[in-house]
Structures are given as C-alpha cells and as structure tokens.
Amino acid sequence: MKNSIISTRCMLGLLKLIEQERRGETIDRSLVKSLIRMLIDLHLYKVDFEQLFLQSTEELYRNEGRQLIQTLELSQYLSHIERRLWEEQSRINNYIDQSTKLQLIHIVENNLITSHVKQMLSKNFDALISENRFASVALMYDLLARVGPGGINGLREAFGNYIKITGRALVIDPEKDDKLVDDLLDFKEKLDRFLHECFHDNEKFSNILKDSFEYFINQRANKPAELIAKAVDARLRTGNKEASEEELEKILDRLLILFRFIHGKDVFEAFYKKDLAKRLLVGKSASVDAEKSMLLKLKQECGNVFTSKLEGMFKDMELSKDIMTAFDQYMHGRGSPGNIGMSVYVLTMGFWPTYPTVSAVLPPEFCRLQEIFTSFYLSKHTGRKLQWQYTLDHCLLKGWLKQKTAKEFHVSLYQALVLLLFNQHQELAYSDIQEQTKIPAIELQRTVLSLACGKIRLLNKKPLTKEINPDDRFTLNTLFDHKLIRIKINQVQLKETPEENNSTTQRVVQDRHYQIDAAIVRIMKTRKTLSHIQLISEVFSQLKFPIPTSMVKTRIESLLEREYMKRSTDSANIYEYIA
C-alpha cells in the first residue's frame, strides 16, 4: 500500500465500519478482522491504522461522556459505561490487535469515568443508597476502582457523608424517638449489606462506616444511650416471647453494636441498671440465662469496672434466696401474723439504683412480719442497718369479688394497700384513700388510675375520667369476672415517667461532675503547677465520657472556690495545687 490514496480509503473504510458497529449496527466482523490481519502482516497496523483508530475513539467517547453525564440518570450512565467497556473488550477479542488493548480501554475509562467522577458522585448517589440500588452501587464501585485511588476515595467520602446526613436526621428528631433504635438497627443492617455486597468488605469503607455512624449517633447527647438501654430492657422482659433464645441473642448482639458507637456509656449504664433492677425485683426478666449473657457481653466490651455493680445485683439476688430459705425455716411452726407470707430481697445499697425513701401505712400484720424479719436478720448480721423500700414491692392477693368465685391478683404493694381498704369500706373518696394509706400523691394517682381506668378494672370510679380529683369516689367492682384464676394487674412500677428519666439523667450528670473534679485534683496533685490549656487537655485524655469544655471550666472554678487549687500570682492562666 504505497499508494497513499488507497491507504487512506482503506483506513477510513475500516474506521467507518467500527463506527457503525459502535452505533449498534451489524457489520461483517470477519472482513474487518481479515483487513486488520493484512495490515499487521504488512507492518502497517501501528503506522497507518492504530493512531487514527485511537484518535477517533478518543473523540467519540469524549463527546459521548460530556453529553450522557448530563442527560442520563446515574444508574443508566453506569450501565452505559459497563456496556461500552464490554463492547470494546469484545472488539479486542474479535479483531483489534491485543497490543492496542491498554490504550483503548484507558481511553474509554478516562473519558467516561475519570473525567466525570465528581459529577457521578454528585448525581443522585445518595438516592442509589436510599433506594437500596445494590447492583448500581456495586457497579459504580467496580468502575471507579478501575481508574485508581481518586475515584474510590471520592466514593468512600460520599458514602460517609450519606451516613452522617441520613443518620443525623434520625437521631436529632425527638418525634422519632419511639422508633429510633429499630430505625438505627435497620440502617446499620442496610449499610453492612452495602459494605459486603457492593464494596467487597473494603477495610477503608468499613472504617468510614464506623466513623460516620459514631459521628451522627453522638450528635444528640445522652438520648440514644438511654433509648438503647431501654431497647435492651424491652427485649429482656418476658414480653419478648415471640423470639427464641437464639433469636434473642442475635437481637442483643445487634443492640450491642449500637452501644459500641455511643460515647455516653455511663448514661447507658445508669438506665440499664435501673431497668435491670425492675426486671429482677418485679420478676419481669425473660430468663436469668439471657440476663447473664448480656452482662457477659457488656463485661467483654467495657471491662470489670463497668459491670461490677451489675454483677453485685445478681449476687444480692442469690444471697437473698439463701436468706429467705433460712427465714422460712425460722418461721416454721411459729405461725405467720395474719396467715400471710413474705419474701424479702436484701440489697446492698452501693450496687442498686437510689430509690427515694417513701412511706405508707401498712396493715398491722405486714408491720409485725417486718419486725420479725428485721429481728431475725440483725441477729445474724450485726452492725448492719435495714431500710425498707416499697417502690418495687409486689403482692399476690386473693379476692372474692363475685360470690364463691375466688381470684388471685398479682399487684404492686400500693395497689394492694388500696384494695385492702375495701375490706372495711364499701365506698371511699380519693381523699379518704390518700389519708388512710399515706401513699405519695404522684404514686397514688398512678395506682388508683391503674385499678379504676386500666384494661382490668377492680374499682369503679365516679366520675369515670382520666383525671383524679379529691372528691372522686370509688367502689369495688363486684361484677368483675375473668377467665383466668391468677390475673396480673397493670404494674405501675414498670411504667417510666418523664420525671424518672430526667432524674436518672441528672444523676449521671452529677456523677460526671464528681469524676471531673477527681480527675482535675489527681492531675494537679501529680503535676503541682499546670497551665489552663494543659490541664483541660489532660482532663479530656483521662475521661471516657463526652464533656464540653465549658463544663471542665466550670468544675475548675468550683475547685478554685473550694481551695483545692489556686491561680498563680504570676499568671491567671497558671494553676497551682494546694496540698
């Protein structure tokens, strides 16, 4: 082919055939293959064909990329890139020489992928994640992985931003609190699926998932920790009967993953301990095995110090069984006052939540039985002091509301005290009940409402409203009937009130104040003299819970006022320890 005209026509004809095929037309591939083989044999492939072929390819995909990134949806554009890469690979396999492969594929990747990475990531990438488009996201990852670290790094950053923005919207909205934990579990499961199916468990993607999840879940202080603790409580109660032991373990493991992300683990501990106490003392725990399994998980996660008080609670429950066995033997043959039985839990004050000291007027038989037990216990454990707590007490009452039909009612102590009044009275005003029982006003309101306005109504109330007034009057519901012999009345001790939750949170805040004070004093005692900035930095390094700088400054001022330390006479920003 020394004749340049013939050579040019031959090359243009070849390029036109390839262009037609790229437009979707069918061509005679065997003819193209024969012509290219001829060019190779004549040593004209590199000189006359390859350069023109690559130039035309570059122009095609440059224009195509610019146009389609604007007009196609992201998933459609990704599919188009995949198809084009497959087509060019097919050409290489069928008629283009293998020596051209790297340059050809690079042109496609550069013009359809590399040049448009930013546009691809900003073009509804979040929608692909939100709509669970796993295939499209996996394809995007594979395509960006072809063009070097820049594309993958951009994808990883976009994935992290999506997690932060979407997760934060879940966490900061108080109206979503009821479903927050379930939503977080679903969100984490979804992200894990993307990590596995789309990003092939890439370690860097795994790390950004963890970092982003930790970032957004701590955008709202304390509340996620509280709600996760309550979710664990809900699963560990007997109400979770739909789950087998194996399923329950899996649910607890998933909740523990959420627990790992929260900074305020002391808030979780406070609510978990309060709810554990209720489960143990009111008998609402799903199983001791499930409880101890969760305790072991927390111990492995946070260490012995975190779970020492929780383990102490279980130990108290075991010791209480032994004490009651000895007490039953002590009472054998002596006769119980009023022919009633009593079971007592002896709790170590430092292990259990702090309960307010409340009083109530107990029946004489109750009081006598208390005195007998106190005398029995102190005779074996000298130097100890017993303080009776009624907050979580519960009773089993036998009652005859209909003639000859006895029922057993599982109720709280306060509910029992109210019901027992109707052994002597046919009708009582609310003010009379309050006067005769001395139950605190808030507790009495909850108690009376549970008996008169709940699903199981043992009392009739006039008028039948959801509000309690001193003049409201109550009578025993003598028409009450139920198919069961033993009936559980709605136990008001298990219902959380906003006041209880606030009180628990405030105790955590107060505990943090003590820990900050101790850390500051410990640091100053060691260093003797320290600048303000250095002191704050060391406090942050020692404490494991999140605290604002303003709180540390407040505690420093408090310690200055209490003369644990003083400002240096040379500089107000230098502190000196006072021995």
MINU-402068 format. One record per residue (C-alpha): x, y, z; residue in one letter. Coordinates in steps of 0.1 Angstrom, whole numbers, padded with zeros to 4 digits, always signed. Example, Ala and Ser with C-alpha at 12.3 -4.5 7.8 and 13.67 -1.06 7.14 Angstrom:
2
+0123-0045+0078a
+0137-0011+0071s
END
This chain:
579
+0000+0000+0000m
+0025+0025-0011k
-0003+0045-0027n
-0015+0070-0001s
-0050+0074-0016i
-0057+0037-0014i
-0042+0035+0021s
-0064+0065+0033t
-0095+0050+0018r
-0088+0016+0034c
-0083+0032+0068m
-0114+0054+0066l
-0134+0024+0055g
-0123+0004+0085l
-0130+0032+0109l
-0164+0037+0093k
-0173+0000+0099l
-0162+0002+0135i
-0181+0034+0140e
-0213+0017+0126q
-0208-0011+0150e
-0204+0013+0179r
-0238+0028+0168r
-0254-0006+0172g
-0254-0017+0135e
-0243-0052+0124t
-0211-0054+0104i
-0191-0082+0088d
-0166-0088+0116r
-0147-0114+0096s
-0140-0089+0069l
-0127-0063+0094v
-0106-0090+0111k
-0090-0100+0077s
-0082-0064+0068l
-0065-0058+0102i
-0046-0091+0099r
-0034-0079+0065m
-0022-0045+0080l
-0004-0064+0107i
+0013-0087+0082d
+0024-0056+0061l
+0036-0039+0093h
+0012-0010+0086l
-0011-0016+0116y
+0008+0007+0140k
+0018+0032+0114v
-0014+0037+0094d
-0043+0023+0115f
-0038+0024+0153e
-0032+0061+0156q
-0063+0070+0136l
-0084+0044+0154f
-0074+0057+0188l
-0080+0093+0178q
-0115+0086+0166s
-0122+0066+0197t
-0110+0094+0219e
-0132+0119+0201e
-0163+0096+0203l
-0161+0089+0240y
-0151+0125+0249r
-0183+0138+0233n
-0204+0109+0245e
-0193+0113+0281g
-0200+0150+0282r
-0234+0145+0268q
-0246+0115+0286l
-0235+0125+0321i
-0259+0154+0317q
-0288+0136+0302t
-0289+0101+0318l
-0298+0090+0353e
-0267+0079+0373l
-0277+0042+0372s
-0283+0045+0334q
-0249+0062+0329y
-0232+0035+0349l
-0248+0008+0328s
-0238+0026+0297h
-0201+0026+0308i
-0203-0011+0316e
-0217-0018+0281r
-0191+0003+0263r
-0163-0014+0282l
-0177-0048+0273w
-0181-0038+0237e
-0145-0026+0233e
-0133-0058+0250q
-0153-0078+0225s
-0136-0059+0196r
-0102-0067+0211i
-0112-0104+0214n
-0125-0105+0178n
-0105-0082+0155y
-0085-0054+0172i
-0049-0064+0180d
-0041-0071+0216q
-0013-0046+0215s
-0039-0018+0214t
-0059-0031+0244k
-0044-0010+0272l
-0046+0023+0252q
-0082+0015+0240l
-0096+0006+0274i
-0078+0036+0290h
-0095+0060+0265i
-0129+0046+0275v
-0122+0048+0312e
-0106+0082+0310n
-0135+0098+0290n
-0164+0081+0306l
-0152+0076+0342i
-0122+0096+0352t
-0133+0129+0337s
-0167+0127+0354h
-0160+0112+0388v
-0172+0144+0407k
-0204+0146+0385q
-0211+0110+0391m
-0208+0113+0429l
-0230+0144+0430s
-0256+0130+0406k
-0280+0113+0430n
-0255+0089+0445f
-0275+0093+0478d
-0306+0082+0460a
-0289+0049+0450l
-0282+0042+0487i
-0316+0054+0499s
-0334+0032+0473e
-0313+0001+0480n
-0299+0000+0445r
-0272-0025+0454f
-0264-0036+0418a
-0259+0000+0407s
-0237+0009+0437v
-0216-0023+0432a
-0212-0014+0395l
-0201+0022+0405m
-0175+0008+0429y
-0161-0016+0403d
-0159+0011+0377l
-0143+0037+0399l
-0118+0010+0411a
-0106+0008+0375r
-0093+0044+0374v
-0071+0045+0405g
-0074+0056+0441p
-0090+0090+0433g
-0123+0076+0423g
-0126+0051+0452i
-0116+0078+0477n
-0144+0101+0463g
-0169+0072+0466l
-0158+0064+0501r
-0162+0101+0512e
-0196+0103+0495a
-0207+0071+0514f
-0195+0086+0547g
-0214+0119+0541n
-0246+0100+0533y
-0243+0081+0566i
-0237+0113+0586k
-0266+0132+0570i
-0292+0104+0569t
-0282+0092+0604g
-0283+0126+0620r
-0318+0132+0606a
-0329+0101+0625l
-0312+0110+0658v
-0319+0147+0663i
-0357+0145+0658d
-0374+0138+0691p
-0406+0128+0673e
-0387+0097+0660k
-0376+0086+0695d
-0402+0058+0697d
-0388+0041+0666k
-0352+0054+0668l
-0335+0021+0679v
-0353+0000+0654d
-0345+0026+0627d
-0308+0026+0637l
-0307-0012+0636l
-0323-0013+0602d
-0300+0015+0590f
-0269-0004+0602k
-0280-0036+0587e
-0285-0018+0553k
-0251-0002+0555l
-0235-0035+0563d
-0251-0051+0533r
-0237-0023+0510f
-0203-0028+0526l
-0204-0065+0519h
-0222-0067+0486e
-0210-0035+0469c
-0177-0026+0485f
-0164-0062+0490h
-0158-0055+0527d
-0131-0030+0518n
-0114-0021+0551e
-0113+0016+0543k
-0151+0016+0536f
-0156-0004+0568s
-0137+0023+0588n
-0156+0052+0573i
-0189+0034+0581l
-0179+0031+0617k
-0165+0066+0620d
-0196+0082+0603s
-0220+0061+0624f
-0202+0071+0656e
-0203+0107+0645y
-0240+0110+0639f
-0252+0089+0668i
-0235+0112+0692n
-0249+0144+0677q
-0276+0142+0704r
-0262+0138+0738a
-0275+0111+0762n
-0308+0102+0744k
-0295+0075+0721p
-0277+0058+0750a
-0310+0059+0771e
-0331+0045+0742l
-0306+0017+0735i
-0307+0007+0772a
-0345+0007+0771k
-0345-0014+0739a
-0323-0040+0757v
-0347-0038+0786d
-0377-0044+0763a
-0360-0075+0748r
-0351-0090+0782l
-0386-0088+0796r
-0410-0117+0794t
-0430-0097+0768g
-0405-0108+0741n
-0420-0142+0739k
-0420-0143+0700e
-0382-0147+0700a
-0364-0179+0707s
-0333-0179+0728e
-0311-0179+0697e
-0330-0151+0681e
-0329-0131+0714l
-0291-0135+0714e
-0289-0121+0679k
-0310-0092+0688i
-0289-0084+0718l
-0257-0087+0697d
-0271-0061+0672r
-0281-0037+0701l
-0246-0042+0715l
-0232-0030+0681i
-0251+0003+0686l
-0239+0005+0721f
-0203+0005+0709r
-0209+0037+0689f
-0222+0058+0718i
-0199+0080+0738h
-0222+0083+0768g
-0218+0048+0781k
-0223+0060+0817d
-0258+0071+0806v
-0265+0036+0792f
-0252+0021+0824e
-0275+0042+0846a
-0306+0033+0826f
-0296-0003+0822y
-0290-0007+0859k
-0324+0010+0868k
-0343-0013+0843d
-0323-0044+0854l
-0333-0037+0890a
-0370-0036+0880k
-0367-0068+0860r
-0351-0086+0889l
-0372-0073+0917l
-0406-0073+0899v
-0399-0107+0883g
-0402-0094+0847k
-0370-0109+0833s
-0372-0132+0803a
-0346-0155+0818s
-0316-0155+0841v
-0295-0170+0813d
-0304-0141+0789a
-0296-0116+0816e
-0262-0132+0824k
-0254-0135+0788s
-0260-0097+0783m
-0239-0090+0814l
-0210-0111+0799l
-0213-0092+0766k
-0210-0058+0785l
-0181-0071+0806k
-0162-0082+0775q
-0169-0049+0758e
-0162-0025+0787c
-0143-0044+0814g
-0149-0054+0850n
-0153-0019+0864v
-0183-0012+0841f
-0202-0043+0852t
-0190-0047+0888s
-0222-0031+0903k
-0244-0051+0879l
-0228-0083+0890e
-0233-0073+0926g
-0270-0070+0919m
-0271-0106+0907f
-0251-0117+0938k
-0276-0100+0961d
-0305-0119+0944m
-0287-0152+0950e
-0279-0143+0987l
-0315-0132+0992s
-0327-0167+0982k
-0305-0182+1009d
-0317-0157+1035i
-0353-0165+1027m
-0347-0202+1029t
-0332-0197+1064a
-0361-0173+1074f
-0387-0199+1062d
-0370-0225+1085q
-0370-0199+1113y
-0408-0193+1109m
-0417-0229+1106h
-0440-0238+1134g
-0441-0203+1147r
-0471-0192+1127g
-0472-0161+1105s
-0492-0130+1116p
-0524-0129+1096g
-0515-0161+1079n
-0496-0142+1052i
-0463-0149+1036g
-0434-0126+1028m
-0404-0127+1006s
-0376-0102+1011v
-0347-0091+0989y
-0318-0078+1009v
-0299-0053+0986l
-0265-0037+0990t
-0270+0000+0987m
-0240+0007+0966g
-0250-0018+0939f
-0286-0008+0932w
-0302+0024+0919p
-0310+0050+0945t
-0347+0050+0953y
-0365+0078+0972p
-0375+0069+1007t
-0413+0067+1007v
-0436+0058+1035s
-0470+0042+1035a
-0494+0029+1062v
-0491-0009+1061l
-0517-0033+1077p
-0507-0044+1112p
-0499-0080+1100e
-0474-0066+1075f
-0457-0044+1102c
-0455-0074+1126r
-0439-0096+1099l
-0414-0068+1091q
-0404-0066+1127e
-0399-0104+1129i
-0377-0104+1098f
-0357-0074+1110t
-0350-0091+1143s
-0341-0124+1125f
-0317-0107+1100y
-0299-0085+1125l
-0294-0114+1149s
-0272-0130+1122k
-0257-0098+1107h
-0247-0074+1135t
-0237-0039+1127g
-0260-0037+1096r
-0289-0014+1091k
-0321-0023+1072l
-0341+0003+1053q
-0374-0009+1038w
-0381+0001+1002q
-0417-0001+0989y
-0412+0013+0954t
-0409-0021+0936l
-0428-0043+0961d
-0454-0066+0946h
-0481-0088+0962c
-0504-0117+0955l
-0539-0111+0968l
-0568-0135+0969k
-0602-0118+0964g
-0638-0127+0962w
-0654-0101+0940l
-0682-0124+0929k
-0698-0148+0955q
-0679-0181+0957k
-0655-0171+0928t
-0620-0166+0941a
-0594-0149+0920k
-0557-0142+0926e
-0544-0108+0917f
-0507-0100+0911h
-0504-0063+0921v
-0479-0038+0934s
-0478-0031+0971l
-0495+0003+0966y
-0523-0014+0946q
-0527-0040+0974a
-0529-0013+1001l
-0557+0005+0982v
-0576-0027+0975l
-0574-0039+1011l
-0592-0008+1023l
-0624-0021+1006f
-0625-0050+1031n
-0638-0024+1056q
-0654+0002+1033h
-0680-0001+1005q
-0672+0033+0991e
-0642+0057+0996l
-0634+0092+0983a
-0599+0097+0968y
-0590+0119+0997s
-0600+0091+1021d
-0577+0067+1003i
-0549+0092+1005q
-0554+0098+1042e
-0556+0061+1051q
-0527+0049+1031t
-0503+0079+1031k
-0490+0069+0997i
-0472+0098+0980p
-0496+0118+0958a
-0480+0110+0924i
-0477+0073+0932e
-0513+0072+0945l
-0527+0088+0913q
-0509+0063+0891r
-0520+0034+0914t
-0557+0044+0915v
-0559+0050+0878l
-0544+0016+0871s
-0571+0000+0892l
-0601+0020+0880a
-0592+0030+0844c
-0570+0003+0831g
-0578-0028+0810k
-0587-0048+0842i
-0608-0026+0864r
-0612-0038+0900l
-0626-0004+0911l
-0655+0017+0899n
-0647+0054+0897k
-0672+0083+0897k
-0669+0102+0875p
-0652+0079+0850l
-0624+0103+0838t
-0587+0100+0834k
-0581+0128+0859e
-0580+0123+0897i
-0598+0148+0920n
-0601+0147+0958p
-0639+0143+0956d
-0638+0113+0932d
-0654+0083+0947r
-0645+0046+0943f
-0663+0013+0950t
-0653-0023+0945l
-0662-0037+0911n
-0683-0067+0923t
-0693-0076+0888l
-0657-0082+0878f
-0651-0115+0860d
-0622-0130+0842h
-0615-0164+0826k
-0582-0167+0844l
-0578-0176+0881i
-0545-0156+0885r
-0546-0122+0869i
-0517-0097+0865k
-0529-0061+0870i
-0510-0034+0850n
-0479-0029+0872q
-0474+0008+0875v
-0438+0004+0887q
-0427-0006+0852l
-0441+0025+0836k
-0414+0051+0831e
-0423+0087+0838t
-0405+0118+0824p
-0396+0127+0860e
-0379+0093+0865e
-0359+0096+0832n
-0349+0132+0840n
-0338+0121+0875s
-0317+0093+0861t
-0300+0116+0836t
-0294+0142+0863q
-0277+0116+0885r
-0254+0108+0856v
-0245+0145+0851v
-0238+0148+0888q
-0216+0117+0887d
-0197+0132+0858r
-0191+0163+0879h
-0176+0142+0906y
-0154+0124+0881q
-0142+0156+0865i
-0134+0170+0899d
-0114+0139+0909a
-0095+0139+0876a
-0085+0176+0880i
-0074+0171+0916v
-0055+0139+0906r
-0037+0157+0877i
-0029+0188+0898m
-0016+0167+0927k
+0008+0150+0903t
+0019+0180+0883r
+0017+0206+0911k
+0017+0235+0886t
-0001+0235+0852l
-0014+0259+0826s
-0051+0262+0818h
-0048+0247+0784i
-0026+0218+0795q
-0049+0210+0824l
-0080+0208+0801i
-0061+0187+0776s
-0051+0162+0803e
-0087+0161+0817v
-0100+0152+0783f
-0074+0124+0779s
-0083+0108+0812q
-0121+0109+0810l
-0140+0084+0788k
-0174+0102+0785f
-0181+0132+0763p
-0180+0166+0780i
-0180+0201+0767p
-0150+0224+0775t
-0174+0247+0793s
-0182+0220+0819m
-0145+0215+0826v
-0140+0252+0831k
-0170+0253+0855t
-0155+0225+0876r
-0121+0242+0877i
-0138+0274+0890e
-0156+0252+0916s
-0123+0237+0928l
-0107+0271+0929l
-0136+0284+0951e
-0132+0253+0974r
-0094+0259+0976e
-0082+0226+0962y
-0061+0248+0939m
-0053+0284+0932k
-0042+0307+0904r
-0005+0316+0902s
+0004+0351+0913t
+0024+0354+0881d
-0003+0344+0856s
-0041+0339+0859a
-0038+0310+0834n
-0015+0290+0856i
-0029+0268+0884y
-0011+0256+0915e
-0021+0227+0936y
-0028+0234+0973i
-0016+0205+0994a
END
